């Protein structure tokens, strides 16, 4: 891996590298042993040893709830509804949808409900309807899938294979629930269920 990274102009940071879960034998990266952790942060997402998303969702819920205070302050200053929607979309919604295509399908109904309640609270403050949490997930998944399909060099490009009929995608075989609830199998199922989209186009 070290050789490949050097050949492709990438630099590994052995000090910041951790492994999860621990393999039978220690991993040595650039002459530095990789430490073992129960969870670690990666681009705002908390990845745990058991690949569950409770910590990530709890963190996002807390951050999104904190933005509600500022939304309420804008309401007190009689800011136009359109401006409040812009604030919500730029701040609160961006938090709620952080890495959503990674963890949404594996999230429990309880956790999804917690996040949906924040949207309902924002609707009451702003005074208008907002996209539901399911709608946000669907739009983000379509957007990401469209970009992957449009890029033939993307590693997962071949997973979006159209059946001979041209109206559905070939399903991805999975053996575990973790794999079934990951992005690619979920995106293929979601797109195949959308009958009014005979093919994928980037959004």
Secondary structure, 3 states (H helix, E strand, C coil): CHHHHHHCCCCCCHHHCEECCCCCCCCEECCEECEECCEEEECCEEEECCCCCHHHHHHHHHHHHHHHHHHHHHHHCCCCHHHHHHHHHHHHHHHHCCCHHHHHHHCCHHHHHHHHHHHHHHHHHHCCCCCCHHHHHHHHHHHHHHHHHHCCCCCCHHHCCECCCCCCECCCCCCCHHHHCCHHHHHHHHHHHCCCCCCCCCC
